[in-house]
Amino acid sequence: MAAAGRRAANKQPRESDSNVNKEEAAAFLTWDVMTLQELEDALRKKSEEDLHIHLSEKLHLSHSEVCMKEAALLQYYVQGLSWAQEAQLTPLQTSFTLAVLDLLLHNVTEKGLDFVNNVVEFAKALAAACQDPPTEEGPPALLSPEEARGLVTFTRESLFQKYQMYQALLSPGQEDTLLGAQETVDVLWSQEAVTVLEEGVDTHLLTPDI
């Protein structure tokens, strides 16, 4: 259950997102697992326990209490939705956020993508959501600079700084090996990784806080 589902466009309008037309929405990822209305309902849930129950059903992770892999996957998505709540994102912004998290995790578990190349993919996805309209009459970018910085920080802390852990835990046959083991996880964040930002995302967005 590494890749829950994503697509390059979301054609379901919402009142606050009604100024995003189909062509513009096609530029950024959205999450197929939940509709905008379902995400709107989920964003209203008060407790993390409610989010766990809700997402475990949506993601078909029914053994998360006894399976390390399912528990890690569920917590990953719950943290993403919880962050979207705290950041007061719209359902469309939340759909993009979860789709990006899903893409990055899929790159780890299914494609075996290394750290630097996965940062490249993140930068491309983020650049699409931060792109200003070609004319003043167009709708604003999906994410403001502040929201983009928040997503960068969250993704860095939730995935990139734990990259080796996710590689080990979610690779086939690794779950039993990790039981009872203590693993040292390197913080893989370097200037090499952020050179990918020629795609259009400013370097300071991905550079860790000092």
GROMACS elastic network, one bead per residue, 0.5 to 0.9 nm:
[ bonds ]
;  ai    aj funct       b0    kb
    1     4     6  0.62265   500
    1    59     6  0.75813   500
    1    60     6  0.82098   500
    1    61     6  0.79509   500
    1    70     6  0.78600   500
    1    73     6  0.76940   500
    2    73     6  0.72424   500
    2   102     6  0.74228   500
    2   103     6  0.89755   500
    2   105     6  0.63968   500
    2   106     6  0.54258   500
    2   107     6  0.89548   500
    2   108     6  0.86866   500
    2   109     6  0.63464   500
    2   110     6  0.73646   500
    2   170     6  0.80717   500
    3     6     6  0.80385   500
    3   102     6  0.56188   500
    3   103     6  0.68360   500
    3   104     6  0.89329   500
    3   105     6  0.69550   500
    3   106     6  0.50275   500
    3   107     6  0.87456   500
    3   109     6  0.85112   500
    3   110     6  0.82475   500
    4    31     6  0.81413   500
    4    32     6  0.78334   500
    4    33     6  0.65347   500
    4    59     6  0.66741   500
    4    99     6  0.84652   500
    4   102     6  0.63927   500
    4   103     6  0.87690   500
    4   106     6  0.85464   500
    5    30     6  0.87539   500
    5    31     6  0.60014   500
    5    32     6  0.51759   500
    5    33     6  0.58529   500
    5    99     6  0.72531   500
    5   102     6  0.71370   500
    5   103     6  0.83390   500
    6     9     6  0.88455   500
    6    29     6  0.66163   500
    6    30     6  0.56344   500
    6    32     6  0.50057   500
    6    33     6  0.74995   500
    6    95     6  0.89648   500
    6    96     6  0.88287   500
    6    98     6  0.85678   500
    6    99     6  0.53401   500
    6   100     6  0.82360   500
    6   102     6  0.73212   500
    6   103     6  0.74349   500
    7    10     6  0.74709   500
    7    26     6  0.86868   500
    7    28     6  0.84824   500
    7    29     6  0.55500   500
    7    30     6  0.54242   500
    7    31     6  0.63562   500
    7    32     6  0.64714   500
    7    99     6  0.77429   500
    8    25     6  0.77764   500
    8    26     6  0.53167   500
    8    27     6  0.65994   500
    8    28     6  0.56314   500
    8    30     6  0.60788   500
    8    31     6  0.87358   500
    9    22     6  0.72603   500
    9    23     6  0.82975   500
    9    24     6  0.84271   500
    9    25     6  0.52455   500
    9    27     6  0.68779   500
    9    28     6  0.63976   500
    9    29     6  0.59739   500
    9    30     6  0.59816   500
    9    31     6  0.89575   500
   10    13     6  0.81200   500
   10    22     6  0.74486   500
   10    25     6  0.61615   500
   10    26     6  0.69793   500
   10    28     6  0.86952   500
   10    29     6  0.78456   500
   10    30     6  0.58882   500
   10    31     6  0.81609   500
   10    32     6  0.84138   500
   10    35     6  0.89274   500
   10    36     6  0.88176   500
   10    92     6  0.82842   500
   10    95     6  0.88338   500
   11    21     6  0.80267   500
   11    22     6  0.60429   500
   11    25     6  0.74154   500
   11    26     6  0.85450   500
   12    35     6  0.77141   500
   12    36     6  0.69585   500
   12    37     6  0.89530   500
   13    16     6  0.85264   500
   13    17     6  0.63293   500
   13    18     6  0.54286   500
   13    19     6  0.86477   500
   13    20     6  0.80013   500
   13    21     6  0.85292   500
   13    36     6  0.80462   500
   13    92     6  0.89528   500
   14    17     6  0.50264   500
   14    18     6  0.54299   500
   14    36     6  0.73450   500
   14    37     6  0.80917   500
   14    91     6  0.83546   500
   14    92     6  0.81522   500
   15    18     6  0.51573   500
   15    19     6  0.84255   500
   16    19     6  0.76031   500
   16    90     6  0.78812   500
   17    20     6  0.57449   500
   17    21     6  0.88560   500
   17    90     6  0.81516   500
   17    91     6  0.86559   500
   17    92     6  0.70539   500
   18    21     6  0.72901   500
   19   138     6  0.82841   500
   19   139     6  0.60106   500
   19   140     6  0.88752   500
   20    23     6  0.82600   500
   20    24     6  0.61581   500
   20    25     6  0.61468   500
   20   138     6  0.86011   500
   20   139     6  0.63395   500
   20   140     6  0.86113   500
   20   142     6  0.86366   500
   21    24     6  0.54331   500
   21    25     6  0.60548   500
   21    26     6  0.86120   500
   21   139     6  0.87429   500
   22    25     6  0.50441   500
   22    26     6  0.60725   500
   22    27     6  0.89823   500
   23    26     6  0.52568   500
   23    27     6  0.71421   500
   24    27     6  0.55613   500
   24    28     6  0.79142   500
   24   133     6  0.86856   500
   24   139     6  0.87611   500
   25    28     6  0.59653   500
   25    29     6  0.80635   500
   25    30     6  0.86438   500
   25   142     6  0.88405   500
   26    29     6  0.73564   500
   26    30     6  0.88832   500
   27   125     6  0.88178   500
   27   128     6  0.59231   500
   27   129     6  0.73630   500
   28    96     6  0.70411   500
   28   125     6  0.66210   500
   28   126     6  0.81990   500
   28   127     6  0.88797   500
   28   128     6  0.56009   500
   28   129     6  0.56893   500
   28   142     6  0.85818   500
   29    95     6  0.78408   500
   29    96     6  0.53550   500
   29    97     6  0.83638   500
   29    99     6  0.59502   500
   29   100     6  0.68924   500
   29   125     6  0.72418   500
   29   128     6  0.86914   500
   29   129     6  0.83759   500
   30    92     6  0.75448   500
   30    93     6  0.85110   500
   30    94     6  0.84806   500
   30    97     6  0.78386   500
   30    98     6  0.75800   500
   30    99     6  0.52654   500
   30   100     6  0.79808   500
   31    34     6  0.65598   500
   31    35     6  0.79009   500
   31    94     6  0.85789   500
   31    96     6  0.63800   500
   31    97     6  0.82332   500
   31    98     6  0.61855   500
   31   100     6  0.83166   500
   31   102     6  0.81878   500
   32    35     6  0.69368   500
   32    95     6  0.82061   500
   32    99     6  0.79614   500
   33    58     6  0.69268   500
   33    59     6  0.75392   500
   34    37     6  0.79412   500
   34    38     6  0.56921   500
   34    39     6  0.61787   500
   34    58     6  0.76766   500
   34    95     6  0.79413   500
   35    38     6  0.50980   500
   35    39     6  0.61849   500
   35    40     6  0.85281   500
   35    91     6  0.86780   500
   35    95     6  0.82595   500
   36    39     6  0.50100   500
   36    40     6  0.60455   500
   36    41     6  0.86227   500
   36    91     6  0.54493   500
   36    92     6  0.64230   500
   36    94     6  0.87411   500
   36    95     6  0.72707   500
   37    41     6  0.62748   500
   37    42     6  0.85944   500
   37    91     6  0.75412   500
   38    41     6  0.50864   500
   38    42     6  0.61161   500
   38    43     6  0.86090   500
   38    91     6  0.85472   500
   39    43     6  0.60351   500
   39    44     6  0.87013   500
   39    81     6  0.89235   500
   39    90     6  0.88553   500
   39    91     6  0.55404   500
   39    92     6  0.83924   500
   39    94     6  0.74483   500
   39    95     6  0.74275   500
   40    43     6  0.52101   500
   40    44     6  0.67194   500
   40    90     6  0.76320   500
   40    91     6  0.53751   500
   40    92     6  0.89457   500
   40    94     6  0.89472   500
   41    44     6  0.53587   500
   41    45     6  0.70161   500
   42    45     6  0.53575   500
   42    46     6  0.89405   500
   42    50     6  0.87217   500
   42    51     6  0.71233   500
   42    54     6  0.77542   500
   42    81     6  0.82670   500
   43    46     6  0.81576   500
   43    51     6  0.88085   500
   43    81     6  0.74204   500
   43    82     6  0.80009   500
   43    84     6  0.77062   500
   43    85     6  0.57120   500
   43    88     6  0.86179   500
   43    89     6  0.87577   500
   43    90     6  0.87211   500
   43    91     6  0.77796   500
   43    94     6  0.88243   500
   44    85     6  0.79749   500
   45    48     6  0.80179   500
   45    50     6  0.64234   500
   45    51     6  0.68477   500
   45    85     6  0.89875   500
   46    49     6  0.86279   500
   46    50     6  0.71321   500
   46    51     6  0.82976   500
   47    50     6  0.53003   500
   47    51     6  0.66514   500
   47    52     6  0.88546   500
   47    82     6  0.89765   500
   48    52     6  0.61450   500
   48    53     6  0.86997   500
   48    78     6  0.73801   500
   48    79     6  0.86000   500
   48    82     6  0.71885   500
   49    53     6  0.63297   500
   49    54     6  0.85930   500
   50    53     6  0.52312   500
   50    54     6  0.61065   500
   50    55     6  0.85552   500
   51    54     6  0.50260   500
   51    55     6  0.58930   500
   51    56     6  0.82195   500
   51    78     6  0.62582   500
   51    81     6  0.78919   500
   51    82     6  0.79525   500
   52    55     6  0.53736   500
   52    56     6  0.58510   500
   52    57     6  0.85721   500
   52    74     6  0.71227   500
   52    75     6  0.76586   500
   52    77     6  0.89194   500
   52    78     6  0.62687   500
   53    56     6  0.52905   500
   53    57     6  0.64661   500
   53    58     6  0.88477   500
   54    57     6  0.54946   500
   54    58     6  0.64368   500
   54    59     6  0.87624   500
   55    59     6  0.57855   500
   55    60     6  0.80136   500
   55    61     6  0.80557   500
   55    74     6  0.71674   500
   55    77     6  0.76951   500
   55    78     6  0.70903   500
   56    59     6  0.52709   500
   56    60     6  0.56409   500
   56    62     6  0.61943   500
   56    63     6  0.88219   500
   56    64     6  0.78517   500
   56    74     6  0.65559   500
   57    60     6  0.50792   500
   57    61     6  0.65827   500
   57    62     6  0.70752   500
   58    61     6  0.79429   500
   59    62     6  0.85055   500
   59    74     6  0.79576   500
   60    63     6  0.87248   500
   61    64     6  0.58913   500
   61    70     6  0.59685   500
   61    71     6  0.80426   500
   61    73     6  0.83355   500
   61    74     6  0.70639   500
   62    65     6  0.80145   500
   62    70     6  0.80867   500
   63    66     6  0.56457   500
   63    67     6  0.57351   500
   63    68     6  0.89192   500
   63    70     6  0.65471   500
   63    71     6  0.77890   500
   64    67     6  0.51517   500
   64    68     6  0.68657   500
   64    69     6  0.75683   500
   64    72     6  0.79906   500
   64    73     6  0.84473   500
   64    74     6  0.71365   500
   65    68     6  0.78328   500
   65    70     6  0.80526   500
   65    71     6  0.65074   500
   66    70     6  0.82648   500
   66    71     6  0.77744   500
   67    70     6  0.54114   500
   67    71     6  0.60769   500
   67    72     6  0.86502   500
   67   175     6  0.84519   500
   68    71     6  0.50193   500
   68    72     6  0.61149   500
   68    73     6  0.86168   500
   68   169     6  0.79889   500
   68   175     6  0.66480   500
   68   176     6  0.88638   500
   68   179     6  0.85281   500
   69    72     6  0.52209   500
   69    73     6  0.62637   500
   69    74     6  0.86225   500
   69   169     6  0.65726   500
   69   170     6  0.61366   500
   69   175     6  0.67237   500
   70    73     6  0.50702   500
   70    74     6  0.60007   500
   70    75     6  0.84730   500
   71    74     6  0.51894   500
   71    75     6  0.60852   500
   71    76     6  0.85139   500
   72    75     6  0.52196   500
   72    76     6  0.61022   500
   72    77     6  0.88690   500
   72   166     6  0.84994   500
   72   169     6  0.83089   500
   72   170     6  0.85018   500
   73    76     6  0.50994   500
   73    77     6  0.65439   500
   73    78     6  0.86533   500
   73   170     6  0.86670   500
   74    77     6  0.54309   500
   74    78     6  0.60719   500
   74    79     6  0.85428   500
   75    79     6  0.59319   500
   75    80     6  0.84966   500
   76    79     6  0.53547   500
   76    80     6  0.64412   500
   76    81     6  0.89472   500
   76   101     6  0.84197   500
   76   158     6  0.74270   500
   76   159     6  0.83803   500
   77    81     6  0.62625   500
   77    82     6  0.84902   500
   77    98     6  0.71623   500
   77   101     6  0.77757   500
   77   102     6  0.81754   500
   78    81     6  0.51642   500
   78    82     6  0.59728   500
   78    83     6  0.84695   500
   79    83     6  0.60136   500
   79    84     6  0.85540   500
   79   158     6  0.79915   500
   80    83     6  0.51686   500
   80    84     6  0.62994   500
   80    85     6  0.87670   500
   80    94     6  0.85029   500
   80    97     6  0.73792   500
   80    98     6  0.64431   500
   80   101     6  0.75861   500
   80   154     6  0.81707   500
   80   155     6  0.86532   500
   80   158     6  0.84784   500
   81    85     6  0.63251   500
   81    86     6  0.87886   500
   81    94     6  0.71928   500
   81    97     6  0.84004   500
   81    98     6  0.72910   500
   82    85     6  0.50536   500
   82    86     6  0.63555   500
   82    87     6  0.86307   500
   83    86     6  0.50478   500
   83    87     6  0.60214   500
   83    88     6  0.83963   500
   83    89     6  0.87958   500
   83   151     6  0.87206   500
   83   154     6  0.76928   500
   84    87     6  0.50495   500
   84    88     6  0.59785   500
   84    89     6  0.53334   500
   84    90     6  0.81556   500
   84    91     6  0.88370   500
   84    93     6  0.81607   500
   84    94     6  0.58835   500
   84    97     6  0.77663   500
   84    98     6  0.89684   500
   84   151     6  0.89617   500
   85    88     6  0.50147   500
   85    89     6  0.64233   500
   85    90     6  0.88276   500
   85    94     6  0.85250   500
   86    89     6  0.78824   500
   87   147     6  0.76752   500
   87   150     6  0.79514   500
   89    92     6  0.79111   500
   89    93     6  0.56612   500
   89    94     6  0.59208   500
   89   147     6  0.84260   500
   90    93     6  0.51295   500
   90    94     6  0.60458   500
   90    95     6  0.85168   500
   91    95     6  0.59818   500
   91    96     6  0.85941   500
   92    96     6  0.63201   500
   92    97     6  0.86356   500
   92   142     6  0.82863   500
   93    96     6  0.51215   500
   93    97     6  0.61785   500
   93    98     6  0.87454   500
   93   129     6  0.89840   500
   93   142     6  0.66888   500
   93   143     6  0.72017   500
   94    98     6  0.61546   500
   94    99     6  0.84062   500
   95    98     6  0.53520   500
   95    99     6  0.60619   500
   95   100     6  0.86170   500
   96    99     6  0.50432   500
   96   100     6  0.61449   500
   96   101     6  0.86492   500
   96   129     6  0.82511   500
   96   142     6  0.89043   500
   97   100     6  0.52341   500
   97   101     6  0.62983   500
   97   102     6  0.85726   500
   97   151     6  0.76366   500
   98   101     6  0.50231   500
   98   102     6  0.59652   500
   98   103     6  0.85013   500
   99   103     6  0.60749   500
   99   104     6  0.86499   500
  100   103     6  0.50061   500
  100   104     6  0.61919   500
  100   105     6  0.85645   500
  100   122     6  0.71963   500
  100   125     6  0.70350   500
  100   126     6  0.83400   500
  101   104     6  0.52486   500
  101   105     6  0.61808   500
  101   106     6  0.85286   500
  101   122     6  0.88442   500
  101   155     6  0.75536   500
  101   159     6  0.84580   500
  102   105     6  0.52396   500
  102   106     6  0.60541   500
  102   107     6  0.85807   500
  103   106     6  0.50674   500
  103   107     6  0.61811   500
  103   108     6  0.88101   500
  103   121     6  0.85173   500
  103   122     6  0.85182   500
  104   107     6  0.50403   500
  104   108     6  0.65283   500
  104   109     6  0.89246   500
  104   113     6  0.89527   500
  104   118     6  0.64964   500
  104   119     6  0.84465   500
  104   121     6  0.75428   500
  104   122     6  0.70693   500
  104   159     6  0.84254   500
  105   108     6  0.50776   500
  105   109     6  0.62129   500
  105   110     6  0.82194   500
  105   159     6  0.80936   500
  105   166     6  0.83256   500
  106   109     6  0.52110   500
  106   110     6  0.53514   500
  106   111     6  0.68068   500
  106   112     6  0.84692   500
  106   113     6  0.89134   500
  107   110     6  0.57404   500
  107   112     6  0.60150   500
  107   113     6  0.53313   500
  107   114     6  0.83950   500
  107   118     6  0.68174   500
  107   121     6  0.89200   500
  108   111     6  0.59656   500
  108   113     6  0.53615   500
  108   114     6  0.73382   500
  108   115     6  0.84615   500
  108   118     6  0.78964   500
  108   163     6  0.82462   500
  108   166     6  0.74885   500
  108   167     6  0.62566   500
  108   170     6  0.82933   500
  108   171     6  0.86239   500
  109   112     6  0.57914   500
  109   113     6  0.81211   500
  109   166     6  0.79631   500
  109   167     6  0.66826   500
  109   170     6  0.60025   500
  109   171     6  0.60819   500
  109   172     6  0.86884   500
  110   113     6  0.82090   500
  110   171     6  0.84533   500
  111   114     6  0.89752   500
  112   167     6  0.79570   500
  112   171     6  0.88815   500
  113   116     6  0.83089   500
  113   117     6  0.63543   500
  113   118     6  0.60744   500
  114   117     6  0.56231   500
  114   118     6  0.61875   500
  114   119     6  0.87855   500
  115   118     6  0.52195   500
  115   119     6  0.63348   500
  115   120     6  0.88150   500
  115   160     6  0.74519   500
  115   163     6  0.71739   500
  115   164     6  0.89471   500
  115   188     6  0.75044   500
  115   189     6  0.88447   500
  115   193     6  0.77270   500
  116   119     6  0.51228   500
  116   120     6  0.64453   500
  116   121     6  0.89645   500
  116   188     6  0.89360   500
  116   189     6  0.89078   500
  116   192     6  0.74643   500
  116   194     6  0.80842   500
  116   196     6  0.82179   500
  117   121     6  0.65063   500
  117   122     6  0.87447   500
  117   193     6  0.79444   500
  117   196     6  0.84139   500
  118   121     6  0.50333   500
  118   122     6  0.62702   500
  118   123     6  0.86182   500
  119   123     6  0.60713   500
  119   124     6  0.86101   500
  119   160     6  0.83500   500
  119   193     6  0.64671   500
  119   194     6  0.74330   500
  119   196     6  0.72906   500
  120   123     6  0.51184   500
  120   124     6  0.63040   500
  120   125     6  0.87669   500
  120   193     6  0.77408   500
  120   194     6  0.80555   500
  120   195     6  0.86061   500
  120   196     6  0.52984   500
  120   197     6  0.75261   500
  120   199     6  0.83876   500
  121   124     6  0.51792   500
  121   125     6  0.62963   500
  121   126     6  0.85818   500
  121   196     6  0.88308   500
  122   125     6  0.52282   500
  122   126     6  0.60476   500
  122   127     6  0.84661   500
  122   152     6  0.89865   500
  123   126     6  0.50988   500
  123   127     6  0.59426   500
  123   128     6  0.86754   500
  123   194     6  0.86492   500
  123   196     6  0.69543   500
  123   197     6  0.63084   500
  123   198     6  0.89278   500
  123   199     6  0.68448   500
  123   200     6  0.78972   500
  123   201     6  0.63787   500
  123   206     6  0.85438   500
  124   127     6  0.51624   500
  124   128     6  0.64639   500
  124   129     6  0.89809   500
  124   196     6  0.86669   500
  124   197     6  0.81978   500
  124   199     6  0.60988   500
  124   200     6  0.78105   500
  124   201     6  0.79691   500
  125   128     6  0.53955   500
  125   129     6  0.66964   500
  125   130     6  0.89476   500
  126   129     6  0.52209   500
  126   130     6  0.62374   500
  126   131     6  0.86753   500
  126   143     6  0.86253   500
  126   148     6  0.73751   500
  126   151     6  0.89126   500
  126   152     6  0.87295   500
  126   200     6  0.88796   500
  126   201     6  0.72294   500
  127   130     6  0.50937   500
  127   131     6  0.60408   500
  127   197     6  0.88007   500
  127   199     6  0.68686   500
  127   200     6  0.56858   500
  127   201     6  0.54160   500
  128   131     6  0.53994   500
  128   141     6  0.85748   500
  128   142     6  0.85954   500
  128   200     6  0.86264   500
  129   132     6  0.85985   500
  129   141     6  0.61530   500
  129   142     6  0.51287   500
  129   143     6  0.58807   500
  129   144     6  0.88547   500
  129   148     6  0.85227   500
  130   140     6  0.87659   500
  130   141     6  0.51626   500
  130   142     6  0.60986   500
  130   143     6  0.53756   500
  130   144     6  0.67060   500
  130   145     6  0.73484   500
  130   148     6  0.73266   500
  130   200     6  0.89036   500
  130   201     6  0.80469   500
  131   134     6  0.88648   500
  131   140     6  0.83478   500
  131   141     6  0.54800   500
  131   142     6  0.78456   500
  131   143     6  0.85114   500
  131   200     6  0.84128   500
  132   135     6  0.84375   500
  132   138     6  0.84306   500
  132   139     6  0.81687   500
  132   140     6  0.61134   500
  132   141     6  0.50391   500
  132   142     6  0.86402   500
  133   136     6  0.69144   500
  133   137     6  0.79953   500
  133   138     6  0.52892   500
  133   139     6  0.64105   500
  133   140     6  0.63492   500
  133   141     6  0.67636   500
  134   137     6  0.85319   500
  134   138     6  0.70408   500
  135   138     6  0.55403   500
  135   139     6  0.88333   500
  136   139     6  0.79756   500
  136   140     6  0.87767   500
  139   142     6  0.84997   500
  140   143     6  0.82114   500
  140   144     6  0.83560   500
  141   144     6  0.66198   500
  143   146     6  0.78533   500
  143   147     6  0.55938   500
  143   148     6  0.58117   500
  144   147     6  0.51037   500
  144   148     6  0.60749   500
  144   149     6  0.85871   500
  145   148     6  0.50307   500
  145   149     6  0.61553   500
  145   150     6  0.85872   500
  145   205     6  0.85916   500
  146   149     6  0.51550   500
  146   150     6  0.62391   500
  146   151     6  0.87360   500
  147   151     6  0.62289   500
  147   152     6  0.86269   500
  148   151     6  0.50875   500
  148   152     6  0.61719   500
  148   153     6  0.86515   500
  148   205     6  0.74356   500
  149   152     6  0.50236   500
  149   153     6  0.61969   500
  149   154     6  0.85866   500
  149   204     6  0.85988   500
  149   205     6  0.54051   500
  149   206     6  0.77464   500
  150   153     6  0.51766   500
  150   154     6  0.61426   500
  150   155     6  0.85640   500
  150   205     6  0.88029   500
  151   154     6  0.50421   500
  151   155     6  0.59574   500
  151   156     6  0.83510   500
  152   155     6  0.52169   500
  152   156     6  0.59901   500
  152   157     6  0.85832   500
  152   205     6  0.64446   500
  152   206     6  0.60147   500
  152   207     6  0.89069   500
  153   156     6  0.51345   500
  153   157     6  0.62190   500
  153   158     6  0.85260   500
  153   205     6  0.82033   500
  153   206     6  0.75656   500
  153   208     6  0.76657   500
  153   209     6  0.86379   500
  154   157     6  0.52451   500
  154   158     6  0.58935   500
  154   159     6  0.82527   500
  155   158     6  0.51375   500
  155   159     6  0.55842   500
  155   160     6  0.65782   500
  155   161     6  0.86301   500
  156   159     6  0.57255   500
  156   161     6  0.58203   500
  156   162     6  0.84878   500
  156   189     6  0.85892   500
  156   206     6  0.80505   500
  156   208     6  0.81145   500
  157   160     6  0.63366   500
  157   161     6  0.55029   500
  157   162     6  0.74583   500
  158   161     6  0.68504   500
  158   162     6  0.68648   500
  158   163     6  0.89894   500
  159   162     6  0.51992   500
  159   163     6  0.57845   500
  159   166     6  0.77104   500
  160   164     6  0.85578   500
  160   187     6  0.76239   500
  160   188     6  0.69540   500
  160   189     6  0.76656   500
  161   164     6  0.82265   500
  161   165     6  0.89364   500
  161   185     6  0.78338   500
  161   186     6  0.72035   500
  161   188     6  0.60613   500
  161   189     6  0.72888   500
  162   165     6  0.53047   500
  162   166     6  0.64101   500
  162   167     6  0.87582   500
  162   185     6  0.63491   500
  162   186     6  0.75234   500
  162   187     6  0.69843   500
  162   188     6  0.82539   500
  163   166     6  0.53052   500
  163   167     6  0.62045   500
  163   168     6  0.86913   500
  163   185     6  0.77068   500
  163   186     6  0.81703   500
  163   187     6  0.80005   500
  163   188     6  0.75032   500
  164   168     6  0.61087   500
  164   169     6  0.84691   500
  164   184     6  0.88163   500
  164   185     6  0.60308   500
  164   186     6  0.72869   500
  164   187     6  0.88542   500
  164   188     6  0.86897   500
  165   168     6  0.52070   500
  165   169     6  0.59445   500
  165   170     6  0.83292   500
  165   183     6  0.76322   500
  165   184     6  0.84290   500
  165   185     6  0.63209   500
  166   169     6  0.50961   500
  166   170     6  0.56652   500
  166   171     6  0.79349   500
  167   170     6  0.57037   500
  167   171     6  0.59190   500
  168   171     6  0.55976   500
  168   172     6  0.86921   500
  168   174     6  0.61120   500
  168   175     6  0.79962   500
  168   178     6  0.79548   500
  169   172     6  0.82164   500
  169   173     6  0.86547   500
  169   174     6  0.56762   500
  169   175     6  0.56588   500
  169   177     6  0.86804   500
  169   178     6  0.69840   500
  170   173     6  0.83907   500
  170   174     6  0.69179   500
  170   175     6  0.73141   500
  171   174     6  0.57380   500
  171   175     6  0.79324   500
  172   175     6  0.76484   500
  173   176     6  0.69913   500
  173   177     6  0.77220   500
  174   177     6  0.52285   500
  174   178     6  0.64663   500
  175   178     6  0.54399   500
  175   179     6  0.67156   500
  176   179     6  0.53182   500
  176   180     6  0.87955   500
  177   180     6  0.81215   500
  177   181     6  0.73344   500
  178   181     6  0.50823   500
  178   182     6  0.76170   500
  178   183     6  0.81117   500
  179   182     6  0.85962   500
  185   188     6  0.87019   500
  186   189     6  0.89129   500
  187   190     6  0.89791   500
  188   193     6  0.86963   500
  189   192     6  0.82052   500
  189   193     6  0.67093   500
  189   194     6  0.84133   500
  189   207     6  0.80887   500
  189   208     6  0.76072   500
  190   193     6  0.54339   500
  190   194     6  0.69675   500
  190   207     6  0.80808   500
  190   208     6  0.88368   500
  191   194     6  0.52040   500
  191   195     6  0.64391   500
  191   207     6  0.76455   500
  192   195     6  0.55030   500
  192   196     6  0.80069   500
  193   196     6  0.64186   500
  193   197     6  0.87806   500
  193   206     6  0.88247   500
  194   197     6  0.58749   500
  194   198     6  0.89911   500
  194   203     6  0.63303   500
  194   204     6  0.88943   500
  194   206     6  0.63987   500
  194   207     6  0.69803   500
  195   198     6  0.68774   500
  195   203     6  0.76068   500
  196   199     6  0.65833   500
  196   200     6  0.89574   500
  196   201     6  0.86176   500
  196   203     6  0.86941   500
  197   200     6  0.57980   500
  197   201     6  0.51450   500
  197   202     6  0.63197   500
  197   203     6  0.60654   500
  197   206     6  0.85887   500
  198   201     6  0.69215   500
  198   202     6  0.81153   500
  198   203     6  0.86502   500
  199   202     6  0.89100   500
  201   204     6  0.85387   500
  201   205     6  0.71035   500
  201   206     6  0.84214   500
  202   205     6  0.56930   500
  202   206     6  0.77114   500
  203   206     6  0.57902   500
  203   207     6  0.62994   500
  204   207     6  0.50606   500
  204   208     6  0.80437   500
  205   208     6  0.82027   500
  207   210     6  0.87770   500
